[in-house]
């Protein structure tokens, strides 16, 4: 069983990924750390607490993190995708539990250093908490079991600019630190997440299961689904954050390749671009295990099987 901490910004797709992890016997979810991104950190923290309460797992700590990028103000528009409340404009009542009194970066350092080689860290939002953690204590790079992120793109266009994926773009400077920290590092980016789509038929199948989890998903996804219809012109939405959880559960779902990847920073148009040096032009050793293909049919069946079981 893999001991997991998820760094997250719930978010519709984050919430679906958290439930996926909770329903998977391969994973022991030990904490959620929260970050700005799909909404401000106050709301992402509240949503993380809601999801855990729904699952009957309020024993799992939720540790708030940062509310802005390292070097600039944040003016994100995640509400256009996830709703003003981050959960598809469902305006659910607050959870009864409270967040952990600590802060995410210090918490990550403490948990990783007290259990060398045991904690897998999955980040499905901007990478600011991770950048702060590895800056506070660089030795976590040698003591974490693995870092898996949902973010970046190596072979396909970006989704917030022609070249950049949202989580990386939201704090490119933090991502640059994280990509070069020297830890075992896998990028589950748009190269694979855009190949897996939950369409109307799949969502109807989930709804028919009639479990508390599928009822919750059926409530929060219409707003998210409508965004894809209106902006992308597609029936269905890409499965981003749950793809990172799927990699942790069963890496054989994915085709990967190790390569040197750099992150463009600054105020240029390519800020947040994850640049893979496929031909070794920079003479640098590989630092990222990049997911390049996915067995989407098998992944979607795995998600359905896990999320519908009682």
N, C-alpha and C positions, 0 to 999 in steps of 0.2 A: 504493500500500500504506500502511495506517495503522499508525503506530508506537504500540504500546499498552503501558500498565502497568495491571495489574489489582490492585486492593486488595481482599483477599478473606479469608474465614474458613472454609476447607474443613473439614467440610460436604460432604454428598452433592451437592446441586445446584451448589455452587461447583465441585466437581471436574468435574462434567459440563460446566459452562460453560468451564472452562479448556481441556478437551479440544476443545470446539467451536471456541474461538479458535485453538488450535494447528493444527486441521485446515482452517482457512479461509485461502485465499491472499490475501484482502484485508487480512489482519492480520499484522503483524510484532510478536509478543509479546516485549517487551524485559525485563520483570521482573514478579515478583509481590511485593507487599508484604502482610504479614499482620496481622490484627487479631483481638481477642477477638470472640466472638459465638456461633457454633454450638458453640464449645468455647473453652477457654483458648488463649492465643496460642502456647504451647509446642506444643500438639497441632495447631493450625491450621497452624503453620509446618511441622511434621513431615509433615502430610498434603499440603501444597503441594509439598514435596520429593518425596514418593512419586509424586504425579501426574506431575511433570516427568520423573522417572526412568522411569516406565512409558512415557512418550512418547519416551524417548531424548533429552530436552532438558535434561539437568542442567546445561548451559551457561548456562541462564537463571537469573539470581540470584533468590533468595528472601530478602527483607529483613524481619526481624521488626519488628512495631510494638507498639502498646500493649496492655495486658492488662486495662484497666478503663476505664470512662467518665471524662470530664473531672472531674465534680464529685461522684460518689458511687460507692459500691461496686457491684459487679455480681454478681447472684445469678441468672444465666440458667439456663434449663432446656432448652438446645438438645439435650442428650443424649437427651431424650424423642423428639426428631424424627430425629436423626442417629446416635444410639448413643453410648456412652461414649467410643469412639475417634474419633467424628466421621465414620466411614466405614461405618456400618451394622452395627457389631459384627463386622466381618470380621477385626479384629486382624492386619492385614498387617504383615510385617517392616519395620523402618525403612529408609529410603533410605540409600544409601552416601554421598551428598553431604551437605555441611554448609550451613547458612544463611550469608548474607552477613554480615560483621562489623558493618555499620552499623545504623542505626535508620531505620524507615520514613519518618518525617516529614522528617528531614534528607535522606534519599535522594531523596524526591520533589522537594524544593526544588532539589537539585543537578541532577537529570536534566531538569527542566522549564526551569530557567534556562539550562542549557548548550545547549538546542535550542529556542529560542523559536518558538512556533507549530507545533511538530511533534508533540508528545506528546499523545495522547488518554488520559485517565485514566478508567478504569471502576471504580467502587466497588460491590461486591456484599455488603458487610457494614456494620456500624456505621461512622459517618463520622468517628471520632475521629482517625485518622491524617491525614485531609484537613484537619480543623479545625486540628490542630497545625501542619501544613505551611503553610497560608495565614496562620496567626498568626505563624509565624517569619518568613515572607517574603511579604507581601501581593502583591508584584509577580507571583507565579506566576499570579494570576488573569488578568493581561493576557498572559502568556506561554504558558499551556497552550492547546492547540488546542481542546479540548472536554472537559467533564466529563460523564460519563453514569453515573447511579446506578441500581441496583435498590433501590427503597425508596419508602415513602410511598404515599398513596392520596388521590385528589382527589374521586372520585365514588362509591366503594363502601366498605363497612365495613372496619375494620381486621382484623388476624388475631391480635393479642395483646391488644387491648382493643376496645371497640366502635368506636373511631375511629382507632387507631394501628396502623401496620405495624411489624413486628419490628425491622428494621434502624434505623429512625428512633427508635423507642421505646427501644432499647437505649442510646442516648446522644442524647437530644433536644437537649441544650445544644450538642453538637458539630454536630448537624444544622442547628441554627439559624445557626451561624457559616457553615457550608458553603453553605446556601441563599442567604445574603446576601453572599457574597464577591465577586460581580460578574463571575464568569466565565461563558462559554457553558455552559449547564447544562440537561441533559435528565433528566427523572424518568421512569423506567420502573417504574411502581408496580403495585399490586394491580389497578388499573383494567384493565390488559392481562394481567398475569401469571396472573390467575385465569381468564382466558378460554382459555388454552392448557393442555391436559391430556394427559399421557402416561398412557394407560390400559393395561390388561393386554394387549390385542391389540397395541398399539404397542410395548410393552416386549418382547413375545414376538418381534415382527418384528426388533427390534434384536438380541435374543439369537441369532436364527437366522443373523445375518450372520457370527458366529463370529470376529470380529477381536479382537486384544488389547484394544482400547478397549471394544468392546461386551461382551466377557467381564468386564471390570472393572466396567462399568455394571451388568451383570446381577448381579454379586456385591454391590455396595453399595446397590442400590435396594430390595431386599425389605423391609428394616427401615423405610425411609422410606415405602414404599408402604403397609405395614401401619399406620403411624401415621395416614395419611390415611383408611384404611378404618375404623379404630377411633374416631377423633376426628371426622372430617369426614363419614364415612359414604359416601365416594365410591370408585369403582373408578378409581384413577389419582391422580396428584399434579399440582399446579399447577407450571408451568414458570417459576420465578422468575428465577434468575440468568442462565440462558442467554438469556432475553429481552433483557437488556441487551447481550449480545454480538450478538444478532440485529440489534438497532438499529444497532450500529456497522457491521455487515456490509452491511445493506440497510435503510435508514430508511424506504423505501417500503412496508415491511411494516406500518407503523404510521400511524395518524392522530394528529396532534398539535395542540396549541393552546398558545400562549404566554399566560401569566397570572401575576399576582403571587401567590406562595405564601409563607405564614408558617408557622413551626413553634412549636407550643405547648410551653412548658418549665415546669419546676418540679414540684411534688409533687401537682398537681391530677390529677383523673381523666382529663383529656384530654391529658396529657403525651405528646408525640410525635405529636400530630395534625398533619398537613400541611393547612393551611387555604387553599384556593384562593379568591381574591376574584373570582369570575366576573362580578360586576356592577360592579366598580370602585369599591366603596364606600369603600375606603381611599385612593383617589387616588394609588396607587403604580404605577410602570411595571412591566411584566412582568419577572420575574426567572427564570422557569422555563419550559422547553418541556415540557409535560406530555403523555405518551402516553395516549390515550383509547380507542383501538381497535386491533385487530391482526388481520391475516389469518392466523389460527391454522393453517389447513390448509397454507398455503404455508410458514409458519415450520416446522412439524413435518416437512414434506418436505425442507426445507433442512437441518434438523438431521440427519435420517436420512442424507441424501446425503453430508454432510460426515463424520459420525462413523463411517460404515461403509466409507469409502474407505481403501485400503491406501497 
